[in-house]
Amino acid sequence: MLDAQKLFRRSSRSKTQRDVLRSAKDKLRAKNLRDSKQAFLQQGLVDWHLASCEQKSNLNVHQHLIVKAIDENDDQHQDGSQDNLDVMTAPPQLKKPPFYAVVLFNDDYTPMEFVIEILQLYFALDLDRATEVMLTVHYRGKGVAGIYPRDIAETKAQQVNNYARSQGHPLLCQIEPQPE
């Protein structure tokens, strides 16, 4: 029964009444959107497509352009034309991932040849570089096999530890964060 009443109400309105109601609703939405965005910008918050907080000198320019674009869109909408929203895009703020060193630790039981084999197999070092790293591990107690992003470093350390255990050697491989 309610659906029939809604249908009757809709059909009883003339086209001009519906257009007036629609334009009033659109104006109210546009005003609310403009007010919300201005309040957002006045609080000092930065939208995802604006520059980062470090670039505060450019932030006022971005705020002015967005408010201006919103005002222009509101004026166009009152004339009855379509909404054309202008969206400002900023270049993405990319940051290099933190790097970690894959470190081999010395023990008294793992043969030097096995350490060289691991360095060649898992870290793609040539024989000379693998020998150099192995001697560093032997004389200094630890040596860096490679420097990678965290996921890759963890995977390589886990692979080395698993392979060493499967071969019966107590070789220890861990990761350490690198200073930026």
C-alpha positions in Angstrom: 0.0 0.0 0.0 2.9 2.4 0.8 4.3 1.9 -2.7 1.1 3.0 -4.3 0.9 6.1 -2.1 4.5 7.0 -3.1 3.7 6.4 -6.7 0.6 8.6 -6.5 2.6 11.4 -4.8 5.2 11.3 -7.5 2.8 11.3 -10.3 0.7 14.1 -8.8 3.7 16.5 -8.9 4.2 18.4 -12.1 7.4 18.4 -14.0 8.2 21.9 -12.9 7.6 21.1 -9.3 10.0 18.1 -9.6 12.6 20.3 -11.3 12.3 23.0 -8.6 12.7 20.4 -5.8 15.6 18.7 -7.6 17.4 22.1 -8.1 16.8 23.0 -4.4 18.2 19.7 -3.3 21.3 20.1 -5.6 21.9 23.6 -4.3 21.7 22.4 -0.7 24.2 19.5 -1.4 26.6 21.9 -3.2 26.4 24.3 -0.2 27.0 21.6 2.3 29.9 20.2 0.3 31.5 23.6 0.0 31.1 24.3 3.7 32.5 20.9 4.6 35.5 21.3 2.4 36.2 24.8 3.7 35.9 23.7 7.3 38.3 20.8 6.5 40.9 23.1 5.1 40.5 25.7 7.9 41.3 23.0 10.5 44.7 22.6 8.8 44.0 19.1 7.6 45.5 18.0 4.3 43.5 16.0 1.8 45.2 13.0 0.2 45.6 14.7 -3.2 47.3 17.8 -1.7 51.0 18.3 -1.1 52.5 16.9 2.1 52.6 18.9 5.4 56.3 19.7 4.8 55.3 21.9 1.8 53.2 24.3 3.8 54.1 27.2 1.6 52.4 25.5 -1.3 49.5 24.4 0.9 47.8 27.9 0.9 47.9 27.9 -2.9 46.3 24.5 -3.1 43.6 25.6 -0.6 42.8 28.7 -2.6 42.6 26.8 -5.9 40.3 24.2 -4.4 37.9 26.7 -2.8 37.9 28.7 -6.1 37.1 25.5 -8.1 34.3 24.7 -5.6 32.8 28.2 -6.0 33.0 28.1 -9.8 31.2 24.7 -9.8 28.5 26.1 -7.5 28.0 29.1 -9.9 27.8 26.8 -12.9 25.3 24.5 -11.1 23.0 27.4 -10.3 22.8 28.2 -14.0 21.5 24.7 -14.6 24.5 23.3 -16.4 26.2 20.0 -15.6 28.6 19.6 -12.6 32.2 19.6 -13.8 34.4 18.9 -10.8 38.0 19.9 -11.0 40.3 17.6 -9.2 43.8 18.6 -8.4 46.4 15.8 -8.4 49.8 16.1 -6.8 52.7 13.9 -7.6 52.9 10.9 -5.3 55.1 11.3 -2.2 57.2 8.1 -2.6 59.7 7.1 -0.1 62.4 4.4 -0.5 61.8 1.4 1.7 64.1 0.9 4.7 67.0 -1.4 3.9 68.3 -4.3 6.1 71.7 -6.0 6.1 71.7 -9.8 5.9 74.4 -10.8 8.4 76.2 -14.1 8.8 77.6 -14.9 12.2 80.7 -17.0 12.9 80.6 -20.3 14.7 83.3 -22.9 15.3 81.6 -25.7 13.4 80.5 -24.5 10.0 83.1 -25.2 7.3 84.4 -22.2 5.3 83.6 -23.9 2.1 80.0 -24.2 3.1 79.8 -20.5 3.9 81.2 -19.7 0.4 78.7 -22.1 -1.1 75.8 -20.2 0.7 77.1 -16.8 -0.4 77.3 -17.9 -4.0 74.0 -19.8 -4.0 71.7 -17.3 -2.1 73.5 -14.0 -2.6 74.9 -14.4 -6.1 78.4 -13.4 -5.1 81.4 -14.5 -7.2 84.1 -16.6 -5.7 86.4 -13.7 -4.8 83.7 -11.7 -3.1 82.3 -14.7 -1.3 85.7 -15.6 0.0 86.2 -12.0 1.2 82.8 -12.0 3.1 83.6 -15.5 4.5 87.0 -14.3 5.8 85.3 -11.2 7.4 82.8 -13.5 9.1 85.7 -15.8 10.3 88.0 -13.0 11.7 85.5 -10.3 12.8 82.7 -12.6 14.0 80.1 -11.4 11.5 79.9 -10.2 7.9 77.3 -8.6 5.6 76.2 -10.9 2.8 73.9 -8.3 1.2 71.6 -5.3 1.8 68.0 -5.6 0.8 64.5 -4.3 1.6 63.0 -6.0 4.7 60.9 -8.6 3.0 63.7 -9.8 0.8 66.2 -9.7 3.6 64.0 -11.8 5.9 63.4 -14.3 3.1 67.1 -14.7 2.4 68.0 -15.1 6.1 65.3 -17.7 6.5 66.4 -19.6 3.4 70.0 -19.6 4.6 69.1 -20.8 8.1 66.9 -23.6 6.7 69.5 -24.8 4.3 72.2 -24.7 6.9 70.0 -26.8 9.3 69.2 -29.2 6.5 72.9 -29.8 5.9 73.6 -30.2 9.7 75.5 -26.9 10.2 74.7 -24.3 13.0 75.3 -21.3 10.8 73.3 -18.3 12.0 72.0 -15.7 9.6 70.0 -12.6 10.8 69.0 -9.2 9.5 70.0 -5.8 10.9 68.4 -2.4 10.0 70.6 -0.1 8.0 70.8 3.6 8.8 69.2 5.8 6.2 
